Amino acid sequence: MSDFLAFRRMITPLIVQVVFWVGTVASVVAGLIMITGDFTERYGSARGTDVLLGLAVLLVGPLLIRVYCELLILAFRMNETLSDIRTSLTGSDE
């Protein structure tokens, strides 16, 4: 608990994971709504571009969300690695 209060343990990587899953679910739901909403809106005479756009959101959306979240996590991993290097360098001098 003291590491958490002293900001030595980060909580943001956990939040980024939650953001990833919420974004993935939202992207899949939005894609499905775009695909099915197009069919029901025109009573079966769907335009192919709307269906393709819905498929793109369904498939590419989670991928883009994953890349964005990995870039956010990368900053925290670099911080952890640099902290480990600093600890090992100060430990070897003593």
Biopython code that builds the backbone (N, CA, C, O; Angstrom):
import numpy as np
from Bio.PDB.StructureBuilder import StructureBuilder

atoms = [
    (1, "MET", "N", (0.825, -1.198, 0.000)),
    (1, "MET", "CA", (0.000, 0.000, 0.000)),
    (1, "MET", "C", (0.865, 1.256, 0.000)),
    (1, "MET", "O", (0.497, 2.269, -0.595)),
    (2, "SER", "N", (2.015, 1.187, 0.669)),
    (2, "SER", "CA", (2.873, 2.370, 0.719)),
    (2, "SER", "C", (3.455, 2.686, -0.656)),
    (2, "SER", "O", (3.645, 3.855, -0.991)),
    (3, "ASP", "N", (3.745, 1.641, -1.468)),
    (3, "ASP", "CA", (4.223, 1.877, -2.830)),
    (3, "ASP", "C", (3.159, 2.575, -3.666)),
    (3, "ASP", "O", (3.472, 3.430, -4.495)),
    (4, "PHE", "N", (1.918, 2.212, -3.447)),
    (4, "PHE", "CA", (0.815, 2.835, -4.171)),
    (4, "PHE", "C", (0.663, 4.299, -3.776)),
    (4, "PHE", "O", (0.471, 5.160, -4.636)),
    (5, "LEU", "N", (0.749, 4.581, -2.489)),
    (5, "LEU", "CA", (0.595, 5.957, -2.008)),
    (5, "LEU", "C", (1.806, 6.825, -2.354)),
    (5, "LEU", "O", (1.671, 8.043, -2.467)),
    (6, "ALA", "N", (2.964, 6.232, -2.521)),
    (6, "ALA", "CA", (4.173, 6.986, -2.859)),
    (6, "ALA", "C", (4.391, 7.049, -4.373)),
    (6, "ALA", "O", (5.427, 7.537, -4.825)),
    (7, "PHE", "N", (3.439, 6.567, -5.150)),
    (7, "PHE", "CA", (3.488, 6.574, -6.608)),
    (7, "PHE", "C", (4.647, 5.761, -7.167)),
    (7, "PHE", "O", (5.138, 6.055, -8.257)),
    (8, "ARG", "N", (5.091, 4.741, -6.434)),
    (8, "ARG", "CA", (6.083, 3.814, -6.966)),
    (8, "ARG", "C", (5.412, 2.680, -7.729)),
    (8, "ARG", "O", (6.035, 2.046, -8.580)),
    (9, "ARG", "N", (4.164, 2.428, -7.429)),
    (9, "ARG", "CA", (3.364, 1.439, -8.161)),
    (9, "ARG", "C", (2.306, 2.190, -8.946)),
    (9, "ARG", "O", (1.549, 2.984, -8.388)),
    (10, "MET", "N", (2.259, 1.933, -10.234)),
    (10, "MET", "CA", (1.340, 2.655, -11.121)),
    (10, "MET", "C", (0.008, 1.925, -11.229)),
    (10, "MET", "O", (-0.032, 0.696, -11.297)),
    (11, "ILE", "N", (-1.062, 2.672, -11.243)),
    (11, "ILE", "CA", (-2.390, 2.106, -11.414)),
    (11, "ILE", "C", (-2.869, 2.264, -12.863)),
    (11, "ILE", "O", (-3.781, 1.558, -13.294)),
    (12, "THR", "N", (-2.267, 3.175, -13.602)),
    (12, "THR", "CA", (-2.716, 3.464, -14.960)),
    (12, "THR", "C", (-2.647, 2.268, -15.905)),
    (12, "THR", "O", (-3.539, 2.131, -16.742)),
    (13, "PRO", "N", (-1.627, 1.381, -15.823)),
    (13, "PRO", "CA", (-1.671, 0.210, -16.716)),
    (13, "PRO", "C", (-2.928, -0.636, -16.549)),
    (13, "PRO", "O", (-3.424, -1.211, -17.517)),
    (14, "LEU", "N", (-3.437, -0.714, -15.339)),
    (14, "LEU", "CA", (-4.695, -1.446, -15.132)),
    (14, "LEU", "C", (-5.861, -0.717, -15.783)),
    (14, "LEU", "O", (-6.755, -1.339, -16.356)),
    (15, "ILE", "N", (-5.842, 0.596, -15.690)),
    (15, "ILE", "CA", (-6.900, 1.388, -16.304)),
    (15, "ILE", "C", (-6.841, 1.262, -17.818)),
    (15, "ILE", "O", (-7.879, 1.210, -18.477)),
    (16, "VAL", "N", (-5.631, 1.212, -18.377)),
    (16, "VAL", "CA", (-5.477, 1.060, -19.828)),
    (16, "VAL", "C", (-6.066, -0.282, -20.276)),
    (16, "VAL", "O", (-6.669, -0.356, -21.347)),
    (17, "GLN", "N", (-5.905, -1.329, -19.488)),
    (17, "GLN", "CA", (-6.490, -2.621, -19.838)),
    (17, "GLN", "C", (-8.016, -2.544, -19.848)),
    (17, "GLN", "O", (-8.666, -3.118, -20.722)),
    (18, "VAL", "N", (-8.571, -1.846, -18.890)),
    (18, "VAL", "CA", (-10.029, -1.673, -18.853)),
    (18, "VAL", "C", (-10.486, -0.869, -20.067)),
    (18, "VAL", "O", (-11.498, -1.193, -20.689)),
    (19, "VAL", "N", (-9.739, 0.177, -20.399)),
    (19, "VAL", "CA", (-10.083, 0.984, -21.574)),
    (19, "VAL", "C", (-10.039, 0.126, -22.846)),
    (19, "VAL", "O", (-10.885, 0.274, -23.728)),
    (20, "PHE", "N", (-9.057, -0.762, -22.932)),
    (20, "PHE", "CA", (-8.964, -1.649, -24.096)),
    (20, "PHE", "C", (-10.209, -2.512, -24.227)),
    (20, "PHE", "O", (-10.797, -2.592, -25.306)),
    (21, "TRP", "N", (-10.616, -3.159, -23.138)),
    (21, "TRP", "CA", (-11.769, -4.052, -23.234)),
    (21, "TRP", "C", (-13.067, -3.295, -23.488)),
    (21, "TRP", "O", (-13.917, -3.764, -24.244)),
    (22, "VAL", "N", (-13.228, -2.135, -22.869)),
    (22, "VAL", "CA", (-14.430, -1.332, -23.116)),
    (22, "VAL", "C", (-14.437, -0.852, -24.567)),
    (22, "VAL", "O", (-15.478, -0.881, -25.223)),
    (23, "GLY", "N", (-13.290, -0.414, -25.068)),
    (23, "GLY", "CA", (-13.201, 0.029, -26.451)),
    (23, "GLY", "C", (-13.449, -1.087, -27.440)),
    (23, "GLY", "O", (-14.086, -0.878, -28.472)),
    (24, "THR", "N", (-12.946, -2.279, -27.129)),
    (24, "THR", "CA", (-13.161, -3.424, -28.006)),
    (24, "THR", "C", (-14.638, -3.794, -28.058)),
    (24, "THR", "O", (-15.185, -4.017, -29.138)),
    (25, "VAL", "N", (-15.274, -3.860, -26.917)),
    (25, "VAL", "CA", (-16.710, -4.181, -26.878)),
    (25, "VAL", "C", (-17.507, -3.099, -27.605)),
    (25, "VAL", "O", (-18.429, -3.414, -28.357)),
    (26, "ALA", "N", (-17.162, -1.836, -27.391)),
    (26, "ALA", "CA", (-17.876, -0.748, -28.061)),
    (26, "ALA", "C", (-17.688, -0.812, -29.570)),
    (26, "ALA", "O", (-18.625, -0.552, -30.325)),
    (27, "SER", "N", (-16.497, -1.152, -30.008)),
    (27, "SER", "CA", (-16.228, -1.249, -31.443)),
    (27, "SER", "C", (-17.015, -2.401, -32.077)),
    (27, "SER", "O", (-17.578, -2.247, -33.160)),
    (28, "VAL", "N", (-17.051, -3.535, -31.413)),
    (28, "VAL", "CA", (-17.797, -4.682, -31.941)),
    (28, "VAL", "C", (-19.295, -4.377, -31.976)),
    (28, "VAL", "O", (-19.972, -4.674, -32.961)),
    (29, "VAL", "N", (-19.802, -3.790, -30.911)),
    (29, "VAL", "CA", (-21.225, -3.449, -30.867)),
    (29, "VAL", "C", (-21.565, -2.416, -31.937)),
    (29, "VAL", "O", (-22.590, -2.532, -32.608)),
    (30, "ALA", "N", (-20.710, -1.407, -32.098)),
    (30, "ALA", "CA", (-20.961, -0.379, -33.112)),
    (30, "ALA", "C", (-20.942, -0.989, -34.508)),
    (30, "ALA", "O", (-21.770, -0.643, -35.351)),
    (31, "GLY", "N", (-20.004, -1.889, -34.751)),
    (31, "GLY", "CA", (-19.958, -2.549, -36.053)),
    (31, "GLY", "C", (-21.196, -3.372, -36.325)),
    (31, "GLY", "O", (-21.746, -3.335, -37.426)),
    (32, "LEU", "N", (-21.637, -4.112, -35.326)),
    (32, "LEU", "CA", (-22.851, -4.922, -35.494)),
    (32, "LEU", "C", (-24.085, -4.051, -35.701)),
    (32, "LEU", "O", (-24.958, -4.385, -36.501)),
    (33, "ILE", "N", (-24.157, -2.943, -34.984)),
    (33, "ILE", "CA", (-25.292, -2.025, -35.150)),
    (33, "ILE", "C", (-25.277, -1.423, -36.543)),
    (33, "ILE", "O", (-26.326, -1.266, -37.169)),
    (34, "MET", "N", (-24.084, -1.085, -37.032)),
    (34, "MET", "CA", (-23.998, -0.515, -38.377)),
    (34, "MET", "C", (-24.442, -1.524, -39.429)),
    (34, "MET", "O", (-25.107, -1.165, -40.400)),
    (35, "ILE", "N", (-24.073, -2.778, -39.233)),
    (35, "ILE", "CA", (-24.442, -3.806, -40.207)),
    (35, "ILE", "C", (-25.932, -4.113, -40.123)),
    (35, "ILE", "O", (-26.624, -4.071, -41.140)),
    (36, "THR", "N", (-26.438, -4.419, -38.936)),
    (36, "THR", "CA", (-27.845, -4.798, -38.797)),
    (36, "THR", "C", (-28.774, -3.606, -38.923)),
    (36, "THR", "O", (-29.891, -3.744, -39.421)),
    (37, "GLY", "N", (-28.335, -2.452, -38.486)),
    (37, "GLY", "CA", (-29.173, -1.260, -38.603)),
    (37, "GLY", "C", (-29.408, -0.882, -40.045)),
    (37, "GLY", "O", (-30.463, -0.354, -40.396)),
    (38, "ASP", "N", (-28.428, -1.150, -40.876)),
    (38, "ASP", "CA", (-28.586, -0.845, -42.290)),
    (38, "ASP", "C", (-29.633, -1.748, -42.933)),
    (38, "ASP", "O", (-30.406, -1.304, -43.783)),
    (39, "PHE", "N", (-29.655, -3.004, -42.529)),
    (39, "PHE", "CA", (-30.649, -3.920, -43.079)),
    (39, "PHE", "C", (-32.058, -3.549, -42.634)),
    (39, "PHE", "O", (-32.984, -3.550, -43.445)),
    (40, "THR", "N", (-32.224, -3.238, -41.378)),
    (40, "THR", "CA", (-33.566, -2.936, -40.876)),
    (40, "THR", "C", (-34.031, -1.561, -41.315)),
    (40, "THR", "O", (-35.231, -1.327, -41.457)),
    (41, "GLU", "N", (-33.098, -0.652, -41.531)),
    (41, "GLU", "CA", (-33.486, 0.705, -41.916)),
    (41, "GLU", "C", (-34.099, 0.739, -43.309)),
    (41, "GLU", "O", (-35.031, 1.503, -43.564)),
    (42, "ARG", "N", (-33.586, -0.073, -44.194)),
    (42, "ARG", "CA", (-34.057, -0.057, -45.576)),
    (42, "ARG", "C", (-34.895, -1.303, -45.906)),
    (42, "ARG", "O", (-35.152, -1.587, -47.076)),
    (43, "TYR", "N", (-35.307, -2.023, -44.898)),
    (43, "TYR", "CA", (-36.128, -3.213, -45.076)),
    (43, "TYR", "C", (-35.493, -4.207, -46.046)),
    (43, "TYR", "O", (-36.153, -4.739, -46.939)),
    (44, "GLY", "N", (-34.227, -4.438, -45.852)),
    (44, "GLY", "CA", (-33.565, -5.469, -46.632)),
    (44, "GLY", "C", (-32.794, -4.963, -47.827)),
    (44, "GLY", "O", (-32.019, -5.723, -48.408)),
    (45, "SER", "N", (-32.966, -3.733, -48.218)),
    (45, "SER", "CA", (-32.230, -3.233, -49.379)),
    (45, "SER", "C", (-31.006, -2.447, -48.918)),
    (45, "SER", "O", (-30.915, -1.235, -49.113)),
    (46, "ALA", "N", (-30.083, -3.151, -48.312)),
    (46, "ALA", "CA", (-28.899, -2.510, -47.751)),
    (46, "ALA", "C", (-27.911, -2.142, -48.837)),
    (46, "ALA", "O", (-27.732, -2.873, -49.812)),
    (47, "ARG", "N", (-27.279, -1.009, -48.656)),
    (47, "ARG", "CA", (-26.192, -0.642, -49.551)),
    (47, "ARG", "C", (-24.940, -1.385, -49.103)),
    (47, "ARG", "O", (-24.687, -1.531, -47.907)),
    (48, "GLY", "N", (-24.181, -1.841, -50.048)),
    (48, "GLY", "CA", (-22.990, -2.610, -49.730)),
    (48, "GLY", "C", (-21.934, -1.806, -49.000)),
    (48, "GLY", "O", (-21.164, -2.358, -48.214)),
    (49, "THR", "N", (-21.891, -0.498, -49.253)),
    (49, "THR", "CA", (-20.861, 0.313, -48.595)),
    (49, "THR", "C", (-21.105, 0.415, -47.096)),
    (49, "THR", "O", (-20.155, 0.421, -46.313)),
    (50, "ASP", "N", (-22.353, 0.494, -46.695)),
    (50, "ASP", "CA", (-22.653, 0.570, -45.267)),
    (50, "ASP", "C", (-22.314, -0.739, -44.558)),
    (50, "ASP", "O", (-21.817, -0.732, -43.431)),
    (51, "VAL", "N", (-22.579, -1.836, -45.211)),
    (51, "VAL", "CA", (-22.247, -3.141, -44.636)),
    (51, "VAL", "C", (-20.733, -3.292, -44.538)),
    (51, "VAL", "O", (-20.216, -3.782, -43.535)),
    (52, "LEU", "N", (-20.028, -2.870, -45.582)),
    (52, "LEU", "CA", (-18.561, -2.947, -45.553)),
    (52, "LEU", "C", (-17.969, -2.031, -44.490)),
    (52, "LEU", "O", (-16.988, -2.388, -43.837)),
    (53, "LEU", "N", (-18.557, -0.855, -44.314)),
    (53, "LEU", "CA", (-18.085, 0.049, -43.265)),
    (53, "LEU", "C", (-18.310, -0.568, -41.884)),
    (53, "LEU", "O", (-17.454, -0.458, -41.006)),
    (54, "GLY", "N", (-19.445, -1.207, -41.694)),
    (54, "GLY", "CA", (-19.719, -1.890, -40.438)),
    (54, "GLY", "C", (-18.741, -3.028, -40.188)),
    (54, "GLY", "O", (-18.294, -3.227, -39.059)),
    (55, "LEU", "N", (-18.408, -3.774, -41.233)),
    (55, "LEU", "CA", (-17.412, -4.843, -41.100)),
    (55, "LEU", "C", (-16.033, -4.279, -40.775)),
    (55, "LEU", "O", (-15.284, -4.859, -39.989)),
    (56, "ALA", "N", (-15.705, -3.143, -41.386)),
    (56, "ALA", "CA", (-14.413, -2.517, -41.105)),
    (56, "ALA", "C", (-14.331, -2.081, -39.648)),
    (56, "ALA", "O", (-13.310, -2.285, -38.991)),
    (57, "VAL", "N", (-15.397, -1.486, -39.149)),
    (57, "VAL", "CA", (-15.413, -1.079, -37.730)),
    (57, "VAL", "C", (-15.329, -2.307, -36.840)),
    (57, "VAL", "O", (-14.648, -2.290, -35.814)),
    (58, "LEU", "N", (-16.016, -3.368, -37.229)),
    (58, "LEU", "CA", (-16.032, -4.597, -36.446)),
    (58, "LEU", "C", (-14.663, -5.249, -36.381)),
    (58, "LEU", "O", (-14.279, -5.772, -35.335)),
    (59, "LEU", "N", (-13.924, -5.229, -37.475)),
    (59, "LEU", "CA", (-12.637, -5.926, -37.536)),
    (59, "LEU", "C", (-11.435, -5.029, -37.232)),
    (59, "LEU", "O", (-10.522, -5.442, -36.517)),
    (60, "VAL", "N", (-11.427, -3.824, -37.761)),
    (60, "VAL", "CA", (-10.262, -2.946, -37.614)),
    (60, "VAL", "C", (-10.323, -2.146, -36.310)),
    (60, "VAL", "O", (-9.283, -1.782, -35.760)),
    (61, "GLY", "N", (-11.502, -1.878, -35.825)),
    (61, "GLY", "CA", (-11.657, -1.104, -34.591)),
    (61, "GLY", "C", (-10.895, -1.684, -33.411)),
    (61, "GLY", "O", (-10.105, -0.973, -32.791)),
    (62, "PRO", "N", (-11.109, -2.961, -33.078)),
    (62, "PRO", "CA", (-10.361, -3.539, -31.956)),
    (62, "PRO", "C", (-8.848, -3.543, -32.188)),
    (62, "PRO", "O", (-8.076, -3.404, -31.239)),
    (63, "LEU", "N", (-8.429, -3.700, -33.431)),
    (63, "LEU", "CA", (-6.997, -3.670, -33.730)),
    (63, "LEU", "C", (-6.400, -2.292, -33.450)),
    (63, "LEU", "O", (-5.329, -2.186, -32.852)),
    (64, "LEU", "N", (-7.087, -1.248, -33.881)),
    (64, "LEU", "CA", (-6.595, 0.102, -33.623)),
    (64, "LEU", "C", (-6.614, 0.444, -32.140)),
    (64, "LEU", "O", (-5.716, 1.126, -31.646)),
    (65, "ILE", "N", (-7.621, -0.019, -31.439)),
    (65, "ILE", "CA", (-7.683, 0.209, -29.993)),
    (65, "ILE", "C", (-6.529, -0.502, -29.302)),
    (65, "ILE", "O", (-5.938, 0.035, -28.365)),
    (66, "ARG", "N", (-6.205, -1.710, -29.761)),
    (66, "ARG", "CA", (-5.091, -2.470, -29.190)),
    (66, "ARG", "C", (-3.756, -1.740, -29.398)),
    (66, "ARG", "O", (-2.948, -1.640, -28.474)),
    (67, "VAL", "N", (-3.532, -1.235, -30.608)),
    (67, "VAL", "CA", (-2.293, -0.514, -30.897)),
    (67, "VAL", "C", (-2.190, 0.729, -30.022)),
    (67, "VAL", "O", (-1.124, 1.012, -29.474)),
    (68, "TYR", "N", (-3.276, 1.468, -29.885)),
    (68, "TYR", "CA", (-3.276, 2.672, -29.051)),
    (68, "TYR", "C", (-2.959, 2.330, -27.596)),
    (68, "TYR", "O", (-2.153, 3.009, -26.960)),
    (69, "CYS", "N", (-3.581, 1.297, -27.077)),
    (69, "CYS", "CA", (-3.337, 0.911, -25.684)),
    (69, "CYS", "C", (-1.913, 0.393, -25.485)),
    (69, "CYS", "O", (-1.309, 0.634, -24.440)),
    (70, "GLU", "N", (-1.375, -0.308, -26.469)),
    (70, "GLU", "CA", (0.006, -0.778, -26.359)),
    (70, "GLU", "C", (0.979, 0.390, -26.337)),
    (70, "GLU", "O", (1.989, 0.340, -25.635)),
    (71, "LEU", "N", (0.690, 1.438, -27.094)),
    (71, "LEU", "CA", (1.548, 2.625, -27.054)),
    (71, "LEU", "C", (1.498, 3.300, -25.690)),
    (71, "LEU", "O", (2.507, 3.816, -25.209)),
    (72, "LEU", "N", (0.331, 3.294, -25.071)),
    (72, "LEU", "CA", (0.228, 3.864, -23.728)),
    (72, "LEU", "C", (1.008, 3.023, -22.715)),
    (72, "LEU", "O", (1.718, 3.566, -21.868)),
    (73, "ILE", "N", (0.876, 1.710, -22.802)),
    (73, "ILE", "CA", (1.573, 0.815, -21.883)),
    (73, "ILE", "C", (3.082, 0.903, -22.082)),
    (73, "ILE", "O", (3.842, 0.730, -21.130)),
    (74, "LEU", "N", (3.518, 1.170, -23.301)),
    (74, "LEU", "CA", (4.943, 1.254, -23.599)),
    (74, "LEU", "C", (5.641, 2.291, -22.734)),
    (74, "LEU", "O", (6.759, 2.058, -22.273)),
    (75, "ALA", "N", (5.008, 3.417, -22.510)),
    (75, "ALA", "CA", (5.601, 4.448, -21.659)),
    (75, "ALA", "C", (5.819, 3.933, -20.237)),
    (75, "ALA", "O", (6.845, 4.231, -19.624)),
    (76, "PHE", "N", (4.882, 3.176, -19.713)),
    (76, "PHE", "CA", (5.021, 2.650, -18.360)),
    (76, "PHE", "C", (6.072, 1.549, -18.293)),
    (76, "PHE", "O", (6.785, 1.440, -17.295)),
    (77, "ARG", "N", (6.180, 0.738, -19.329)),
    (77, "ARG", "CA", (7.213, -0.295, -19.358)),
    (77, "ARG", "C", (8.605, 0.331, -19.426)),
    (77, "ARG", "O", (9.539, -0.148, -18.783)),
    (78, "MET", "N", (8.738, 1.398, -20.205)),
    (78, "MET", "CA", (10.035, 2.084, -20.264)),
    (78, "MET", "C", (10.395, 2.661, -18.903)),
    (78, "MET", "O", (11.553, 2.610, -18.490)),
    (79, "ASN", "N", (9.414, 3.202, -18.213)),
    (79, "ASN", "CA", (9.652, 3.742, -16.877)),
    (79, "ASN", "C", (10.114, 2.641, -15.922)),
    (79, "ASN", "O", (11.049, 2.840, -15.147)),
    (80, "GLU", "N", (9.457, 1.481, -15.978)),
    (80, "GLU", "CA", (9.846, 0.370, -15.109)),
    (80, "GLU", "C", (11.257, -0.119, -15.426)),
    (80, "GLU", "O", (12.035, -0.414, -14.519)),
    (81, "THR", "N", (11.582, -0.202, -16.707)),
    (81, "THR", "CA", (12.907, -0.657, -17.111)),
    (81, "THR", "C", (13.978, 0.330, -16.670)),
    (81, "THR", "O", (15.029, -0.073, -16.173)),
    (82, "LEU", "N", (13.720, 1.606, -16.848)),
    (82, "LEU", "CA", (14.688, 2.611, -16.410)),
    (82, "LEU", "C", (14.853, 2.603, -14.890)),
    (82, "LEU", "O", (15.955, 2.809, -14.381)),
    (83, "SER", "N", (13.765, 2.368, -14.175)),
    (83, "SER", "CA", (13.858, 2.266, -12.716)),
    (83, "SER", "C", (14.691, 1.056, -12.308)),
    (83, "SER", "O", (15.479, 1.139, -11.366)),
    (84, "ASP", "N", (14.526, -0.070, -13.010)),
    (84, "ASP", "CA", (15.330, -1.259, -12.729)),
    (84, "ASP", "C", (16.806, -1.008, -13.019)),
    (84, "ASP", "O", (17.673, -1.437, -12.258)),
    (85, "ILE", "N", (17.089, -0.317, -14.110)),
    (85, "ILE", "CA", (18.483, 0.006, -14.443)),
    (85, "ILE", "C", (19.083, 0.907, -13.380)),
    (85, "ILE", "O", (20.219, 0.691, -12.958)),
    (86, "ARG", "N", (18.339, 1.917, -12.940)),
    (86, "ARG", "CA", (18.836, 2.823, -11.902)),
    (86, "ARG", "C", (19.095, 2.061, -10.605)),
    (86, "ARG", "O", (20.101, 2.288, -9.933)),
    (87, "THR", "N", (18.190, 1.166, -10.264)),
    (87, "THR", "CA", (18.369, 0.386, -9.041)),
    (87, "THR", "C", (19.596, -0.506, -9.132)),
    (87, "THR", "O", (20.349, -0.630, -8.167)),
    (88, "SER", "N", (19.799, -1.123, -10.278)),
    (88, "SER", "CA", (20.962, -2.014, -10.420)),
    (88, "SER", "C", (22.258, -1.221, -10.448)),
    (88, "SER", "O", (23.276, -1.707, -9.954)),
    (89, "LEU", "N", (22.254, -0.036, -11.000)),
    (89, "LEU", "CA", (23.474, 0.789, -11.026)),
    (89, "LEU", "C", (23.823, 1.341, -9.651)),
    (89, "LEU", "O", (24.996, 1.379, -9.280)),
    (90, "THR", "N", (22.819, 1.769, -8.892)),
    (90, "THR", "CA", (23.096, 2.289, -7.555)),
    (90, "THR", "C", (23.454, 1.151, -6.611)),
    (90, "THR", "O", (24.206, 1.361, -5.660)),
    (91, "GLY", "N", (22.936, -0.044, -6.847)),
    (91, "GLY", "CA", (23.246, -1.189, -6.006)),
    (91, "GLY", "C", (24.654, -1.707, -6.234)),
    (91, "GLY", "O", (25.259, -2.252, -5.310)),
    (92, "SER", "N", (25.197, -1.554, -7.442)),
    (92, "SER", "CA", (26.527, -2.050, -7.725)),
    (92, "SER", "C", (27.607, -1.103, -7.227)),
    (92, "SER", "O", (28.751, -1.523, -7.053)),
    (93, "ASP", "N", (27.278, 0.163, -6.992)),
    (93, "ASP", "CA", (28.266, 1.126, -6.495)),
    (93, "ASP", "C", (28.539, 0.961, -5.009)),
    (93, "ASP", "O", (29.608, 1.339, -4.530)),
    (94, "GLU", "N", (27.593, 0.407, -4.281)),
    (94, "GLU", "CA", (27.739, 0.336, -2.817)),
    (94, "GLU", "C", (28.561, -0.801, -2.370)),
    (94, "GLU", "O", (28.765, -0.980, -1.169)),
]
sb = StructureBuilder()
sb.init_structure("model")
sb.init_model(0)
sb.init_chain("A")
sb.init_seg("    ")
for serial, (resi, resn, name, xyz) in enumerate(atoms, 1):
    if name == "N":
        sb.init_residue(resn, " ", resi, " ")
    sb.init_atom(name, np.array(xyz, "f"), 0.0, 1.0, " ", f" {name:<3s}", serial, name[0])
structure = sb.get_structure()
